[in-house]
């Protein structure tokens, strides 16, 4: 009887192992199918309660490795900070505004390590080419929309329901050239500038959040001419401009009326309908959400926009010159049993030495959908992959030579996975910092820098040169953490985040029962990574106190940096509320929730300007203040809105732009050159007319 039982046990073990192996090697290269009928589209949505697919047509998706629990809320917060929160033009963590020109025709992929810091233009209105800063973007030649843009002679900025075009040719006499009033149309949240075309992206919130776009010919700055408008019936997510092609991503729930899914959109005030042939779905996916990819040729605005619709949700997006990656952070319950079996039959399981989280399994996974960008501006689905854990934001991904590198984290730790052009897995690092959240990542050529955090801030340096065996090279532990990493040069990295101190909690007998970390201020740090095995912090500066925050914590576009000019500058906000984190809490989620519900007024708001170099580190040159009214309207746009928007330089002058004002300061001395009260000038202009 015992012998028979052993045989059954062995057979069961072989069966389980075989099942596990087969799950690991399932091909994730599903192809997209085209929706053929309204009934089928409704079935994908799930409204009818059953699927129109044959049972043999639905596949089980297996993960490439075992997943662990990881908070999804942080991902949503970062994404909101890069899109939805831009609606309010706010500059403070989740309340902040925030997010996304390229003339290069080279179609080769580039790594997103370094991007141009400035551009030069030669215009008929300018006596010589100008040196000016551009939006802090992730991928070279892939422009991202922002709330402020410049061409060196004019600054384009959002001021509540208006877009303001300011003439800055003479820095001592800046003045408003014209304004575009959108108060009867939508709320502007982002701007995209390409040659003499200005695209204004906004949200129409009359019924539900729709993506609204108006594109203007600004050849005559004093009289912008609207050339095209369109409205997508999903909330705005992000946008990019590659050469003359403008791409907009919208994502949200299907709208169902009378047992039909709405497929309409509006172009140049004409109601249109997305053809069913443009709707695509994956065989294994039933979802109530859809994502729209739209493209516009800015050189041919008479052409119709192109729209593709996909039955999938988006929690993150990354765009290279040739590809768009849409990510969906999700939960896979089928993987729980696999993780349990793997641990049960592992060495620890055999000897009964289980981990603390053995009985608790919550599998987070990231579904990656890759789309190739075609020459005509349309999209072609390439492939799909699934990876363990969750990403933070777009900086969790990078493409080099057509290969995707992605950093994810869960309860098992942080890891980097590399895929080829078809999203076939090539290699993966070991898990780093088990039990810690990943707070930032930055890919630079063949390396990636990662920051995780619990009570200390480990900075990891990972070598990606061997794609089949990426390796952790070095680690540096310091107090605090960085939420954004920016390359200074090939051997140095800037980290921006918060400084913390560890607090030990003791019981009545003096025994340490737990520990927590307390925020004591913002921090910028400079790291020397020339010795990849031993990264070193060579300089740091603490900004403000535990009440201090900045848009840069969640929105990299708030950064102004130039190595050549030895310049780094950021907007800074101060709040009355103190924030603390514990071992079990997520700082970003806790802080952002508090900001959302806080009615506290600002203590101070200004633009902090620093010198930065390798010898002296950070040296504060001064601050530029934009007064913020004590009381704000309770309207949708103005509720708790921050006034500071962006800083940029043109030649040797620093321009700081808020909703109500524009200031020009000498870049070297910070002496005031001129200033402009935007609201007063707009009011005076209207009155004179």
N, C-alpha and C positions, 0 to 999 in steps of 0.2 A: 504494500500500500504506500509506504514511504517512498519506494523507488518510483512508483507511478506518479506520485505527487511531484517528485523532483523533475521527472521528465516533462510533466505539464508546465511546471514553473520555468524550465529551460525553454520550452517551446514558446511560452508566453513572452519571455524575455526577448527571444529572437524576433518574434512578431513585432514587439514594441520598437526594438532597435531598427528593424527594417522599415517600419512606418515612419520613424523619425528621420531616417536617411532619405526616404523618398520625399518627405516634406521639404527637406533642405534643398533638394535639387529640382523642385518644381520650376518650370520655365515661366518667368513672369512677363514674357514678351507678348502679352495679349494685344490684339489689334482692335482698333476702334471700329465700331459698326455704325452704319447710318440708320437713323430712325426712318421708318417707312410709312408710319401712319400716326394720326392723332391718338388713337387708342394705345399704340405701343409707347408713345411718349408719356402718356398718362400712367401706363403700367410701370415704366421706369421710375417715375415719380412716386409710385406706390399708392396712388389714390384709390385704385380699384381693389386693393387688398390682395391681389395675386399677380404673379409675374407672367408676362406673355412668353417668356423664354422656356424652351424645353429643359427638363431637368438635366439632360446630358450636356446642355449648353452652358451650365454654370460650374465654374471651377472653384476649388478651394485654393486660396492663396496662402502659400507657406512663407515664413520669414527666413531670411538668410542666417539669422542667429537668434539666440534667446533674448527676449526683451524683459525690461523691468519697469516698475511704476515710475512715472514722471509727471509733474504738474503741467496740465495743458493751459492753465489760466495765464501763465507768464507769456506763452506764445501769443495768445490772443491780445494781450496788452501791448506787446511789441508791435504787432501788426496794426492795431488801432493807432498806435503812436505814429506809424508811418503812412497812415491813410485817413481814417475817419476823423481822428483828432485834428487833422489839418483844417477841417471845416471851421473850427473856432479860432484858427490862427493863434493858438496858444503856445506859450513857450515855457512849459514846466512839466516834465515827465508826462503823465497821461493826459494832463490838461493842455499840454503843449500842442502848438500847431505842428505841423511837420512834414511831411513828405509829399518826388522821384522825378552840345551841338556838335554835332559831330559832322566833320567834313571829310574824314578819311574814307576812302573807298576800298581799302584793303579788306578782303573778306576772311582773312585768317583769324583764328581765335587767339585771344590774348589772355594772359593771366591778369587778375585784378589786383596785383600788388601795388602798382604805382599808377597814378593818373595825373594828367597835366594840372599844375596848380594855377596857371594863368594862361591868358590868350592875348594875342595882339590883333588889332584891326587897323585898317587904313580906310577912312571914310572921307567923302567929299567935304564933310563938315569939320574934319580934323586936319590939323597941319602936319601931324606925324603919327605913326602908329602908336597905339597906347598899350600899356601893360596893365592888365586887369585880372582880377580873380574870377573864377567861375564856380559853379556849384560843386561842392564836395561829393563826387560820384564814386561808385564802387569799381566799375569796369571802364577802361579806357575806350573812348569813342561810343559809349552808350550813355547818352545824356538822360538825366533824371529831372522830373518836374520839381519845382520848388516855389516858395511863396515870394521870392525875389529873384530877378534875373537882371543882367546888364550886358550891353554890347560895348561898353567903354565910353559911350557918349550919352547914353540914356539908361535910367534905372526903371525897371518895371516892377511894381510891388502891389500887394493886395492891401486895401484899406477898407475894412468892413465889406460893404456890398459893391465896392468899386475897385477897379484896377487903375493905378495911377502911373502915368508915363512922365518921368521927371527928367528935364534937360540938365545934365551935369557937365556939359562941354566946358563951361567956365566954372570951376569949383567955388569961386568967390561969389557967384551969383546964380545959384541953382534956382530953378523955377519949374512949375508944372507946365508941361507942354499940352497935355490933354488927359482926360479921364474917360473910362468906359464904365458906365453905370449899369449894373446888373440887378438892381433892386427888384425889378419886375420879372426877372428871369430865374436866377438861381443864386446860391451862395458860392462865391469863388473860393477854391481851396488850394489850387496849384496853377503854376504857369509853366509853359514850355516855349522856349525861344529858339527859332531856327531861321537864320538869315533875316528876312523882313516879314516873317510870319510869327505871330504871337498866338498861341493856343491857350485858352482859359478853360480850366477844368473845374467843375463845381458839382454841387449836389442840389437837386430839386427836391424839397421836402414837403411839397404840398399834400401828397397822399402817402407815399413811401419814398425812401431815398433812391432817386434815380441819378444816373451819371449824365451830366449835361456838359457839352463842349461847344465853345464858340471859337472860331479861328479868324483872326484879323490880318489883313495886309497893313503893315505899319510902315510902308515906304514913306508916307507922309505922317510924321509923328504927331502933328497937330490935328490930324483928321483920320484916325484908324478906320478902315473899311472892313466890315464883316463880310467874309467870303464864304463861310460854311458854318452850319450849326447842326448838331445831332444830339439825340437823347437815347441812352440805353436804359432799359427798364430794370436795372440792377444797381446796387450801390457801387460807387467807385472804389477800386482797390489800389491800383498803382498804374504808372505809365512810363514809357521810355521813348526816346527818339534816336534812331540809328540812321545816319545820313539824312535823307529826306523823308524817311518813313516814320510815322508817329503811331505808336501802339498804346492802346488803352485796355486795361483789364478790369472787368466788373464782375462781381460775384455776389450771389444771394439766393434767397428762396424762390422757387417757381411761384408764379401768380396764377391761381386757378379760378376761372369764372365759368359757371354753367358747364361743369365737367370738361372744360377745355383749358389747356395751358396757354397762357398768353405768349405770343411770339412777336408782338409788335414792337416797333421802335420808331423814332421820328428822325427824319433827315431833311434839313432846310424847310421846316414847317410842314412837311408832307408825311402823313402816316404810312408806314411800311410794315412789312411782315418778314421775319427771318424764315427762309424756306426750310421745310423739314429736311431737305437734303444737306443743310448746313448744321443739323443737330447730330452729334456723335455721342456714343455711349460705349462703355466697357461691359462685356458680357457678365462679369461677376458683380456689377455694382448697381444697387438700387438706392436712389438718393432723392431727397426733396430739394436739393440745391443745384444750381447751375452756374457755370462760369462762361462769360462772354469775352472773346478776344476780338478786338476791332482794330483795323489799320486804316490809316489815312496817308495818302501821298501828298505831302505839303507842297510839292512842285506842280501838282495837278489837282487843284481843289474842285475842278468841275467834275471829276470822276466821283462815282458813288463810293461810300465807305464799304469796306469788306468786313463781314461779321461771321465768326464761327462760334457755335454754342456747344458746350460740353457738359455732360451730366456728371459733374464732380464739384466738390467743395475745394476752397483754397484757404490754407492757413499761412502760407508763405510763398514767395515767388522770387526767382532769380533769373536775370536776363543777361545773356552774353551777346556777342555780335551776331551769332548764327543760330542761337537756340533760346527757347523760353522753357523754364522748368517751373511747373506748378506743383506745389506740395500740399498734401492733406494730412494733418496730424490726427491720428485716429486710435481707436482701441481695438485690439484683436483678442477676443475671448477664446478663440480656438487655440491660441498659443499658450494659454495658461496650463492646460493639461500637459502639453509638450515640455514646458519648462519644469513642471513638477516631476515628470518622468525622467528628464535629464538629471535633475538633482537627486532623485531617488536612487538611480543606478550609478551615480557618480561615486567617487571614493568616499566622500563625506557621507553620502546616503547609505552606502554599504555598512559603514562603521557607526552610523547613527549620529554623526557630528554635523547636524544641520546648521545653516546660517539662521540669523534672527528672523529674516524675512522669508524663510522657507515655506511657511504656511500661508503667506500672503503674496499673491501674484497678481499684478495688474499690468498687462502688456501694452505699452505704448509703441506705436509704429508710425513711420512717416512714409506715405505713398508718394512716389516721385513720378510725375508725368512729364516726358520730354517732347517738345514740339520743335521741329526745324523751321526756321524762318526762310521762306522762299524769296526768290528775286522779285516777284511781283507783289511782295508784301503779305501774301497769304501764309497760312500755317499748315504744316504737314505733321501729323502725329508720328513720333518716332518709336517710342517704347515706354515701358513702365518698369519701375523697380520698387522694392520695399526694403526699408532699412530700420534697424532697431532705434527706438527712442524718438526724441523730438529735437527740432531745431529751435534757435532763438529768433533769428531774423534773416534777412537776405545775406548778411555777412557770414552766415553759417555755411554758405556754399561758394564754390569757385570752379571755373572751368579753365583747363589748360590743355592746349592741343586737342581739343574735343573731348577730353576726359573730365568727368565730374568728380570733384572732391567735396565731401559733405561731413560736417561735424555735428554729431547728435549726442544726447545725454539721456539717461534714465537712472533708476536706482542702482543699477550695476556700474555706473560710471559714465565717463565721457569717452568717445571714440571717434576716429576719422575713418571713413570708408571711401574707397576709390572705385569708380565705374568707368568702363570704356564708352565708345560712341553709342553703343546699343544698350547702355545701362546694364551691362553684364559686370558682375562684381570681380574686381581684380585683386584687391587686398584690403586689409583692415588692421588698425592698430589694436593693441591690447587696451583694456578698459583702464582709464585713469580716474583717480579721485572718486572712488566708490562712495556713494551716499551724499555727494556734493552736487550742487547745481552748476551747470555751465553758464557763465555770465557774459562772456564775449569770445569771439574768435576772429582771426584775421589771417588770410592766406597771402603769402608773399613768395612768388616764384615756387621753389621746391620745398618751402617750409610753411607750417601753419603755427600760429601762436594762440594758445587757448588759456582762458582764465576760468577757474572754477572757484567755488566759495562755500564755506560753512562758517568758520570763525577766522580762518586765515585765507590769504589769497595766493593759491599756487598759480604761477605762470609757467605753462608747459611749452617747450619747443619741440616740434615734431618734424622729422625729416621725411619728405614725400618723394624723394628722388627715385627710390625703388618702389614703384607702384604696387608691386606684389607683396612687399614687406615694409610698409611704412613704420617708422621706429621713433619712439619717444627718446629724445636726446638729453634734455635737461629740464630742471624744475627749480623755480625760485619761490620761496614762501615769504610773504610780507603781510602786515596788517592791511585790512581793507580789501577792495576789489575794484576791477575795472569793468565798466559796461561797454566801453568802446576802445578799440585799439587802432592806432593810425601809424603807418610807416613814416619814420623820420628819414631814414635812408636804408641801405641794404643791411646795415648792422645795428640799427637802433629802432626801437619801437616806443611810441607814446601811448600811455594808458590813461584814460580818463574815467573816473568813477567816484567812489566814496572811501574816506578813511574811517576805520573803525578801531575800537579797542575791545579786548576780550574782558568779559565780566564773569567771575566765578561765583556761582550760587552755592552757598553752604547751609547745612542744617544747624541745629542748635548745638551739636557737638563739634562743629567746625569742619565737618567732612564735606568735601565738594560733591554736590549732588548733580549739578548740571552746569553748563556754561552758555553764555549768550554773547552777542556782539552788539555794541552800541555805536551808532554813527556819531562821529565828532566833527565831520566837515566833508566838503568835496575835496577831491585830490586829483592832481595831474602828476604823472610820474614818467621819467625817461629811463628806458631799459637798454643796456648794452648787451646785445645778443651775438656779438662777434665770436665769443666762445660759446658755441651752441650747447655745450655740455654744462656750462655754468653761467646762466644769465645773471646779470647784476643790475640792480637799480642804482643809477648814478646821480639822479636828482629827483626831487619831488617838491611840490608846493601844495599847501593846504589852503583851501578857499573857504572863508566864512566859518560857519559852525554847523551844528546838527540841524539847523533850520534851512540850510542852503541847498539849493538844487539848480538844475539847468536843463534846458532842452537837449543839450548834447548827450545827456544820460540815455536817451532813447532815440535821438534823431541826429545822425552824423552830419546832416546838412547844416546844422547850426555851427559847425566848426569852420573857422577861417585859419588856414595854415599856409605858410610859405617858408621853406627852408632857406631860400636865397635871401629873403628879406628878414630872416631871423624873427619871424612873426608867428604867434599863435594867439587867438582871441576867441572868446566864447561869451554868450549871454549868461547872466547869473541872476537867479531869483532867490529871495529869502522869505521864508514863511514863519508864522508864529508857532506852528506845530512841531513838536519833537517826534522823532521816529526811532524805534528800536526794533531789532530782530532777535529771534531766538533760534535755537538749534533746529526747530521744526517748522519755522516760518520762512516764507519766501519774501525777501526784502522788497523786490519790485512790486509784487502783488499787494503786499501790505501798504506800501507807501502810496501806490497809485490809487488804491481804494480810499485811502484817507484824503488824498487830494481831491478826489471826485466829490466827496461828501463835505469837505471842509469849506467853511464860509469865512475863514481867516483872511485878513487882508495882507498884502505884501508888506514886509519890513523894508525892503529895498529892491530895486531892479536896475541893472546896468550892464554895460559891456566891458568885460575885463580884458585888457590888452597886455600881452607879455612879450618880452624878448626871450628867444630860446636858441641856445647853441650848446655844443658838447662841452665847452669849457666852463660856462657859467650856469648851465641848466636853465631854470625858469627865473626871470626877473620881471616883476610887475612894473610896467611902464605907467599905468594909470587906468582909470575907469571913466567911461562915458555914460552919463545917466540920461534916460528918457523918462520923464515924470509919468507916473501912472495915476489916473484919477482915483480918488478914494472910493467913489461909488460908481458902479457900472449898471447899465440897464439889465433887466432880467430877461431880455429878449433871447431868442435862440442863439443868435450869433454872439452877443456880448456877454453872456453869462460867464462870470469869472474869467473873462478873457485876459490874457497877458498882452502887453503892448509891444514888447521888444520882439522884433522879427529877425533881422539878419545884419551881418556886417560884411563888407567887401572893400577891396582896395582898387583904386584906379590911379596908376602912376604912383605918386608919393602922397596920396591922400587916402584917408580911411573914411568910409561912408557907413553910418549906422542908420538902419531904416526900421521904423516902427509903424504902426497903423496911423499914427497921428503926426509923426515928425520924421524928418531926415536931417542928419547932422553931418557936417564935413569937418574932419580934424586932420591936422598935419600928421602924417604917419610916423614921423620921427619924434616930434615934441608933444603930440596930442593937443596942441593949441587949436582952439576953435577957429575954423576958416569961415564957415557960414552955416546957417541952419534954416530950415523950412518947416513952417507949421502947415501940414497938409490940409487939415480940416479948415483952417482959417482961409487958406488960399482958395480952396474949392468953393467955400461960401462966398468969398469976395468976388470970385469969378462969376458965380451964378448971379450975384446981386448986380454986378455991372452990366450983365446981359439983360 
